């Protein structure tokens, strides 16, 4: 809830996270932040080098932000969507249906692949968060075998291990 504090709202009136401050300037929205990171650290190879593939990566980032994340937010906090008493489970169920449709799309995209592109990119990190969040809500994700395999591969990455240790 810190994003709703007066101090945070001075920096980011959208009251959203994530927020990145670069040279005193605020940059919001996951897709823009991911692009900034990839451009600032090109040696990390976080985006495909082919221009068309870059556009596809931007599209996938946007999809994670606008096509998957909103359903996770509804499952996490049903009262923000509907304040009628007793509707929490209905809101969660109605959000889980399109969330699972999106996971199925990702599952198909990951069939026979390690990553969304020919190497690890920031899209893989973004989707990892989206799928991890679904697991944190105790959703049955066993039907998404390729997403689960991707998730498990991601969990072995040193950067993810470092993140998980930091969270503890």
C-alpha positions in Angstrom: 0.0 0.0 0.0 3.0 2.3 0.1 2.1 3.4 -3.5 -0.9 5.2 -2.1 1.1 7.3 0.4 1.4 11.0 -0.1 5.2 10.7 -0.5 4.8 8.2 -3.3 2.0 10.1 -5.0 4.3 13.1 -5.3 6.7 10.9 -7.3 4.0 8.9 -9.2 0.5 10.2 -9.1 -0.6 7.0 -11.0 -0.1 5.3 -7.6 1.2 2.2 -9.5 4.2 0.0 -9.2 6.7 -0.6 -10.6 8.4 2.8 -10.7 12.0 3.4 -11.7 13.7 6.7 -10.9 16.5 7.5 -13.4 18.5 10.7 -13.0 15.7 12.2 -11.0 13.0 11.3 -13.6 10.2 8.8 -13.0 9.6 6.0 -15.4 6.5 3.9 -14.9 4.9 0.9 -16.6 6.6 -2.5 -16.7 7.0 -2.5 -20.5 8.8 0.8 -20.5 11.0 -0.2 -17.6 11.9 -3.5 -19.2 12.9 -1.6 -22.4 15.0 0.9 -20.4 16.8 -1.9 -18.7 17.5 -3.8 -22.0 18.7 -0.6 -23.7 20.8 0.5 -20.8 22.5 -2.9 -20.4 22.7 -4.3 -24.0 25.4 -6.8 -22.9 22.7 -8.6 -21.0 21.0 -9.5 -24.3 17.5 -9.1 -22.7 15.7 -8.4 -26.0 15.9 -10.1 -29.3 18.2 -8.3 -31.8 16.0 -8.7 -34.8 13.7 -5.6 -35.1 10.6 -7.7 -35.8 11.4 -10.0 -32.9 11.9 -6.9 -30.7 8.4 -5.8 -31.5 7.1 -9.2 -30.7 8.9 -9.0 -27.3 7.3 -5.6 -26.6 4.0 -7.1 -27.6 4.5 -9.9 -25.1 5.5 -7.5 -22.4 2.3 -5.5 -23.0 0.3 -8.7 -22.9 1.8 -9.7 -19.6 0.9 -6.2 -18.2 -2.5 -5.8 -19.7 -3.7 -9.3 -20.6 -2.5 -11.3 -17.6 -1.8 -9.0 -14.7 -5.3 -7.5 -14.3 -6.8 -11.0 -13.7 -4.1 -11.8 -11.1 -5.0 -8.5 -9.4 -8.7 -9.4 -9.3 -7.9 -12.8 -7.8 -5.6 -11.1 -5.3 -8.1 -8.4 -4.2 -11.7 -9.0 -5.3 -13.1 -6.1 -3.3 -11.2 -3.6 -5.5 -13.4 -4.9 -8.4 -16.7 -5.6 -6.6 -17.5 -4.4 -3.1 -20.8 -6.5 -2.8 -20.5 -8.8 0.2 -20.1 -12.4 -0.6 -18.9 -12.0 -4.2 -15.2 -12.6 -3.6 -15.2 -16.2 -4.8 -17.3 -15.3 -7.9 -14.8 -12.5 -8.8 -11.9 -15.0 -8.4 -13.6 -17.6 -10.5 -14.5 -15.1 -13.2 -10.9 -13.8 -13.3 -9.4 -17.3 -13.3 -11.2 -18.2 -16.5 -9.5 -15.6 -18.8 -6.3 -16.0 -16.8 -6.2 -19.7 -17.7 -7.0 -18.8 -21.4 -3.9 -16.6 -21.3 -1.8 -19.3 -19.6 -2.9 -21.7 -22.4 -1.7 -19.2 -25.0 1.7 -19.0 -23.3 1.7 -22.8 -22.9 1.3 -23.2 -26.6 4.0 -20.6 -27.3 6.4 -22.4 -25.1 5.8 -25.9 -26.6 9.1 -27.4 -27.5 11.0 -24.3 -26.4 13.1 -23.3 -23.4 12.2 -19.6 -23.7 9.8 -17.3 -25.6 12.6 -16.5 -28.0 15.8 -18.2 -29.0 17.4 -17.2 -25.7 16.4 -15.9 -22.3 14.9 -12.4 -22.6 13.1 -10.0 -20.3 9.8 -11.5 -21.6 10.8 -14.7 -19.8 11.3 -12.8 -16.6 8.0 -11.0 -16.9 6.1 -14.1 -17.6 7.8 -15.9 -14.8 6.3 -13.3 -12.4 2.9 -13.7 -14.0 3.0 -17.5 -13.6 4.5 -17.4 -10.1 1.8 -15.1 -9.0 -0.8 -17.6 -10.2 1.0 -20.3 -8.1 0.9 -18.1 -5.1 -2.9 -18.0 -5.3 -3.0 -21.8 -5.1 -4.5 -22.1 -8.6 -4.3 -25.5 -10.2 -1.8 -24.8 -12.9 -0.9 -28.5 -13.6 -2.6 -28.4 -17.0 0.0 -25.9 -18.3 3.0 -28.3 -18.6 5.1 -26.0 -20.8 4.5 -23.0 -18.5 5.4 -25.2 -15.6 8.6 -26.4 -17.3 9.5 -22.7 -18.1 8.8 -21.8 -14.5 11.1 -24.5 -13.2 13.9 -23.5 -15.6 13.5 -20.0 -14.5 13.8 -21.0 -10.8 17.3 -22.5 -11.5 18.6 -19.2 -12.9 21.1 -17.5 -10.5 19.3 -14.2 -10.8 16.0 -15.8 -9.8 17.7 -17.6 -6.9 19.1 -14.3 -5.8 15.7 -12.7 -5.9 14.1 -15.6 -4.0 16.8 -15.4 -1.3 16.3 -11.6 -1.1 12.5 -12.1 -0.6 13.1 -14.4 2.3 
